[in-house]
Amino acid sequence: MHLLVIVLNKEEYLDDILEAFIETGITGATIVDSVGMGKTLAYHIPIFAGLRKSIKTSDYNKMIFSVVQNDETLKQVIALIDEVLDFDVPGTGLLFVVPLTLVKGIHREELSW
């Protein structure tokens, strides 16, 4: 199992990402509003106010967390996300995967993969 984490700076693509999840059989995710460090420094700490012009960030980000059951589903969902987003373009966001060795709270009947 894997934890798929996406920090999405371009909120207009949230629906596309969730559609990719559904298309690959991922039926559960948690979405959290977040603010990046650059935005916090530039707008809330006076000494860094000069950074405002140089920091290209959206007001808020969406963090999407999902437990993905197997490698094949993970590859499929990342491929679909890559069709929608280009993470090589600055300001798009971040995607990373963390291997999981223990997960509690997901019941077998909830798993559709």
C-alpha positions as CSV (number, residue, x, y, z in Angstrom):
1,M,0.0,0.0,0.0
2,H,1.0,3.6,-0.6
3,L,0.1,7.0,0.5
4,L,-0.4,9.3,-2.5
5,V,0.0,13.0,-1.6
6,I,-0.7,15.8,-4.0
7,V,-0.2,19.5,-3.1
8,L,-2.3,21.2,-5.8
9,N,-1.6,24.9,-6.4
10,K,-4.0,25.0,-9.3
11,E,-7.3,24.4,-7.7
12,E,-9.2,24.4,-11.0
13,Y,-7.8,20.9,-11.6
14,L,-9.2,19.4,-8.5
15,D,-12.2,17.8,-10.2
16,D,-10.0,16.3,-12.9
17,I,-7.8,14.7,-10.3
18,L,-10.8,13.3,-8.4
19,E,-12.1,11.9,-11.7
20,A,-8.8,10.2,-12.3
21,F,-9.1,8.6,-8.8
22,I,-12.6,7.3,-9.6
23,E,-11.6,6.1,-13.0
24,T,-8.8,3.9,-11.4
25,G,-11.1,2.6,-8.6
26,I,-9.8,4.9,-5.8
27,T,-13.0,5.8,-3.9
28,G,-11.5,7.6,-0.9
29,A,-9.4,10.7,-0.4
30,T,-9.0,13.5,2.0
31,I,-8.8,17.1,0.8
32,V,-7.3,19.8,3.0
33,D,-6.9,23.5,2.4
34,S,-3.3,24.6,3.0
35,V,-1.0,27.5,2.7
36,G,2.6,27.3,1.6
37,M,5.6,28.5,3.5
38,G,6.5,31.2,0.9
39,K,3.0,32.8,1.2
40,T,3.1,32.7,5.0
41,L,6.6,34.3,5.1
42,A,5.8,37.0,2.6
43,Y,2.4,38.0,3.9
44,H,2.6,37.4,7.7
45,I,6.1,38.0,8.8
46,P,7.1,41.7,8.1
47,I,10.8,41.1,7.6
48,F,10.0,38.9,4.6
49,A,7.5,41.3,3.0
50,G,10.0,42.1,0.2
51,L,9.5,38.5,-1.0
52,R,6.0,39.2,-2.2
53,K,7.0,40.1,-5.7
54,S,9.3,37.2,-6.2
55,I,7.0,34.5,-4.8
56,K,4.6,33.0,-7.4
57,T,2.1,31.2,-5.3
58,S,-1.6,30.9,-5.3
59,D,-3.5,32.1,-2.2
60,Y,-4.3,28.6,-1.1
61,N,-3.4,25.0,-2.0
62,K,-5.4,21.8,-1.9
63,M,-3.6,18.8,-0.3
64,I,-5.1,15.5,-1.4
65,F,-4.2,12.3,0.5
66,S,-5.2,8.9,-0.6
67,V,-4.2,5.3,0.4
68,V,-3.7,3.3,-2.8
69,Q,-3.9,-0.4,-2.4
70,N,-1.4,-1.6,-5.1
71,D,1.3,-0.7,-7.5
72,E,-0.7,-1.0,-10.7
73,T,-3.5,1.3,-9.4
74,L,-0.8,3.8,-8.3
75,K,0.8,3.8,-11.8
76,Q,-2.6,4.2,-13.5
77,V,-3.7,7.1,-11.4
78,I,-0.3,8.9,-11.7
79,A,-0.5,8.5,-15.5
80,L,-4.0,10.0,-15.6
81,I,-2.9,12.9,-13.3
82,D,0.1,13.5,-15.6
83,E,-2.3,13.9,-18.5
84,V,-3.9,16.8,-16.6
85,L,-1.0,18.4,-14.8
86,D,2.6,19.1,-15.7
87,F,4.5,19.1,-12.4
88,D,7.6,20.3,-14.2
89,V,5.9,23.7,-14.6
90,P,6.7,25.9,-11.5
91,G,3.7,26.7,-9.4
92,T,1.7,23.6,-10.4
93,G,2.2,21.7,-7.2
94,L,3.9,18.6,-5.9
95,L,3.1,14.9,-6.0
96,F,4.8,12.3,-3.9
97,V,4.2,8.7,-2.7
98,V,5.1,7.2,0.6
99,P,5.1,3.4,1.2
100,L,2.8,2.3,4.0
101,T,3.6,-0.7,6.2
102,L,0.5,-0.4,8.5
103,V,-3.0,1.1,7.9
104,K,-5.9,0.9,10.3
105,G,-9.4,2.2,9.8
106,I,-9.9,1.0,6.2
107,H,-12.3,-1.9,6.3
108,R,-12.1,-4.7,3.7
109,E,-15.7,-4.1,2.5
110,E,-14.7,-0.5,1.8
111,L,-11.9,-1.5,-0.6
112,S,-13.0,-1.6,-4.2
113,W,-9.6,-2.3,-5.6
